[in-house]
Amino acid sequence: MAPPLGAYSHAARVSPEGAVLHIAGQVGNAPDGTVAPDAYGQTVQALRNIAAVVEDAGGTPAEGLVSLFTMVASREALPGVRRGIGEVFAEWFPEGDYPINSLCVVAGLAREDLLVEIASVAAVPG
């Protein structure tokens, strides 16, 4: 099998001791409702939103994030998305033991100003 094309792993295992947390697609809206104007800012915020949900459930993204499904509203947004994922993953996974991440370019998201949406699954304490 060829190595991954980016910051992701081909597979992940979930320990039976924990609970599986399915997280709805997160977009780049900050707690105050503002949305970054670019794909990089939206990606970083979407990942921070995922971290908040995982932490609220008692876990951490570094220890529990299993998979992501990243939807990007245009090919032009891909460099910003990759940069955002790369920077946040470098913080969360300094050893490079990344979660699964499927990425696709879609025709659009729920609102015109949204450029990225990331759904995820995490393992948290049961």
C-alpha atoms as a printed R data frame, in Angstrom:
    type eleno elety resid chain resno       x      y      z
1   ATOM     1    CA   MET     A     1   0.000  0.000  0.000
2   ATOM     2    CA   ALA     A     2   1.298  3.447 -0.837
3   ATOM     3    CA   PRO     A     3   1.861  5.882  2.024
4   ATOM     4    CA   PRO     A     4  -0.915  8.413  2.732
5   ATOM     5    CA   LEU     A     5  -1.069 11.462  0.467
6   ATOM     6    CA   GLY     A     6  -1.275 13.843  3.429
7   ATOM     7    CA   ALA     A     7  -1.732 14.142  7.178
8   ATOM     8    CA   TYR     A     8  -3.820 11.020  7.800
9   ATOM     9    CA   SER     A     9  -3.539  7.297  8.489
10  ATOM    10    CA   HIS     A    10  -5.044  4.486  6.440
11  ATOM    11    CA   ALA     A    11  -6.715  2.903  9.487
12  ATOM    12    CA   ALA     A    12  -7.439  3.482 13.184
13  ATOM    13    CA   ARG     A    13  -8.388  1.142 16.017
14  ATOM    14    CA   VAL     A    14 -10.799  2.066 18.821
15  ATOM    15    CA   SER     A    15 -10.230  0.498 22.238
16  ATOM    16    CA   PRO     A    16 -13.291 -1.320 23.645
17  ATOM    17    CA   GLU     A    17 -12.920  0.482 27.008
18  ATOM    18    CA   GLY     A    18 -14.172  3.791 25.688
19  ATOM    19    CA   ALA     A    19 -17.279  5.211 24.098
20  ATOM    20    CA   VAL     A    20 -17.489  6.220 20.451
21  ATOM    21    CA   LEU     A    21 -18.475  9.853 19.928
22  ATOM    22    CA   HIS     A    22 -19.842 10.811 16.500
23  ATOM    23    CA   ILE     A    23 -19.451 14.553 15.914
24  ATOM    24    CA   ALA     A    24 -21.613 16.422 13.412
25  ATOM    25    CA   GLY     A    25 -19.889 18.373 10.673
26  ATOM    26    CA   GLN     A    26 -18.173 21.386 12.162
27  ATOM    27    CA   VAL     A    27 -17.632 24.571 10.186
28  ATOM    28    CA   GLY     A    28 -15.423 27.571 10.775
29  ATOM    29    CA   ASN     A    29 -17.787 29.539 12.988
30  ATOM    30    CA   ALA     A    30 -16.214 30.902 16.160
31  ATOM    31    CA   PRO     A    31 -18.119 30.888 19.476
32  ATOM    32    CA   ASP     A    32 -19.268 34.443 18.753
33  ATOM    33    CA   GLY     A    33 -20.762 33.312 15.418
34  ATOM    34    CA   THR     A    34 -18.191 34.948 13.154
35  ATOM    35    CA   VAL     A    35 -16.775 32.987 10.229
36  ATOM    36    CA   ALA     A    36 -13.229 33.423  8.962
37  ATOM    37    CA   PRO     A    37 -13.126 34.715  5.378
38  ATOM    38    CA   ASP     A    38 -10.660 32.080  4.143
39  ATOM    39    CA   ALA     A    39 -10.315 28.285  4.050
40  ATOM    40    CA   TYR     A    40  -7.300 28.273  6.359
41  ATOM    41    CA   GLY     A    41  -9.102 30.168  9.135
42  ATOM    42    CA   GLN     A    42 -12.274 28.128  8.724
43  ATOM    43    CA   THR     A    43 -10.330 24.858  8.881
44  ATOM    44    CA   VAL     A    44  -8.489 25.829 12.056
45  ATOM    45    CA   GLN     A    45 -11.751 26.939 13.685
46  ATOM    46    CA   ALA     A    46 -13.621 23.795 12.596
47  ATOM    47    CA   LEU     A    47 -10.872 21.680 14.173
48  ATOM    48    CA   ARG     A    48 -10.990 23.792 17.348
49  ATOM    49    CA   ASN     A    49 -14.765 23.225 17.435
50  ATOM    50    CA   ILE     A    50 -14.184 19.464 17.160
51  ATOM    51    CA   ALA     A    51 -11.658 19.666 20.001
52  ATOM    52    CA   ALA     A    52 -14.217 21.487 22.165
53  ATOM    53    CA   VAL     A    53 -16.812 18.747 21.616
54  ATOM    54    CA   VAL     A    54 -14.295 15.967 22.350
55  ATOM    55    CA   GLU     A    55 -13.023 17.748 25.469
56  ATOM    56    CA   ASP     A    56 -16.579 18.356 26.676
57  ATOM    57    CA   ALA     A    57 -17.098 14.572 26.454
58  ATOM    58    CA   GLY     A    58 -13.997 13.991 28.611
59  ATOM    59    CA   GLY     A    59 -11.440 13.215 25.922
60  ATOM    60    CA   THR     A    60  -8.719 14.936 23.972
61  ATOM    61    CA   PRO     A    61  -8.308 15.146 20.208
62  ATOM    62    CA   ALA     A    62  -4.727 13.877 20.491
63  ATOM    63    CA   GLU     A    63  -5.767 10.693 22.275
64  ATOM    64    CA   GLY     A    64  -9.258 10.106 20.919
65  ATOM    65    CA   LEU     A    65  -9.756 11.464 17.427
66  ATOM    66    CA   VAL     A    66 -10.281  8.447 15.167
67  ATOM    67    CA   SER     A    67 -11.512  9.784 11.847
68  ATOM    68    CA   LEU     A    68 -12.485 12.891  9.941
69  ATOM    69    CA   PHE     A    69 -14.525 13.466  6.819
70  ATOM    70    CA   THR     A    70 -13.525 16.821  5.342
71  ATOM    71    CA   MET     A    71 -15.706 18.528  2.740
72  ATOM    72    CA   VAL     A    72 -14.239 21.470  0.850
73  ATOM    73    CA   ALA     A    73 -16.377 23.805 -1.275
74  ATOM    74    CA   SER     A    74 -13.769 24.364 -4.019
75  ATOM    75    CA   ARG     A    75 -10.415 23.122 -5.243
76  ATOM    76    CA   GLU     A    76  -9.067 26.654 -4.759
77  ATOM    77    CA   ALA     A    77  -9.648 26.249 -1.009
78  ATOM    78    CA   LEU     A    78  -7.516 23.082 -0.744
79  ATOM    79    CA   PRO     A    79  -4.164 24.786  0.027
80  ATOM    80    CA   GLY     A    80  -5.706 26.653  2.974
81  ATOM    81    CA   VAL     A    81  -7.424 23.507  4.232
82  ATOM    82    CA   ARG     A    82  -4.215 21.481  4.007
83  ATOM    83    CA   ARG     A    83  -2.270 24.228  5.779
84  ATOM    84    CA   GLY     A    84  -4.845 24.434  8.585
85  ATOM    85    CA   ILE     A    85  -4.964 20.663  9.060
86  ATOM    86    CA   GLY     A    86  -1.172 20.473  8.946
87  ATOM    87    CA   GLU     A    87  -0.696 23.135 11.614
88  ATOM    88    CA   VAL     A    88  -3.344 21.805 14.003
89  ATOM    89    CA   PHE     A    89  -2.271 18.183 13.495
90  ATOM    90    CA   ALA     A    90   1.359 19.125 14.207
91  ATOM    91    CA   GLU     A    91   0.123 20.388 17.584
92  ATOM    92    CA   TRP     A    92  -2.192 17.441 18.318
93  ATOM    93    CA   PHE     A    93  -0.120 14.613 16.798
94  ATOM    94    CA   PRO     A    94   3.557 15.608 17.037
95  ATOM    95    CA   GLU     A    95   4.639 11.988 16.389
96  ATOM    96    CA   GLY     A    96   2.643 11.892 13.125
97  ATOM    97    CA   ASP     A    97   0.190  9.220 14.327
98  ATOM    98    CA   TYR     A    98  -2.765 10.811 12.525
99  ATOM    99    CA   PRO     A    99  -6.442  9.814 12.445
100 ATOM   100    CA   ILE     A   100  -8.177  8.746  9.266
101 ATOM   101    CA   ASN     A   101  -9.199 11.686  7.055
102 ATOM   102    CA   SER     A   102 -11.238 11.395  3.885
103 ATOM   103    CA   LEU     A   103 -11.382 14.644  1.922
104 ATOM   104    CA   CYS     A   104 -13.652 15.541 -0.949
105 ATOM   105    CA   VAL     A   105 -14.469 18.630 -2.953
106 ATOM   106    CA   VAL     A   106 -18.202 19.324 -2.966
107 ATOM   107    CA   ALA     A   107 -20.435 21.646 -4.975
108 ATOM   108    CA   GLY     A   108 -21.264 23.697 -1.884
109 ATOM   109    CA   LEU     A   109 -22.027 23.660  1.814
110 ATOM   110    CA   ALA     A   110 -25.009 24.874  3.875
111 ATOM   111    CA   ARG     A   111 -24.135 28.562  3.371
112 ATOM   112    CA   GLU     A   112 -22.260 30.333  0.615
113 ATOM   113    CA   ASP     A   113 -19.629 31.736  2.995
114 ATOM   114    CA   LEU     A   114 -18.674 28.269  4.276
115 ATOM   115    CA   LEU     A   115 -15.643 26.757  2.576
116 ATOM   116    CA   VAL     A   116 -14.982 23.702  4.761
117 ATOM   117    CA   GLU     A   117 -16.943 21.315  6.957
118 ATOM   118    CA   ILE     A   118 -15.406 18.483  8.976
119 ATOM   119    CA   ALA     A   119 -17.386 15.603 10.481
120 ATOM   120    CA   SER     A   120 -15.511 13.324 12.873
121 ATOM   121    CA   VAL     A   121 -15.500 10.344 15.190
122 ATOM   122    CA   ALA     A   122 -13.607 10.177 18.482
123 ATOM   123    CA   ALA     A   123 -13.083  7.626 21.234
124 ATOM   124    CA   VAL     A   124 -13.717  9.115 24.683
125 ATOM   125    CA   PRO     A   125 -13.757  7.662 28.198
126 ATOM   126    CA   GLY     A   126 -16.807  5.432 28.637
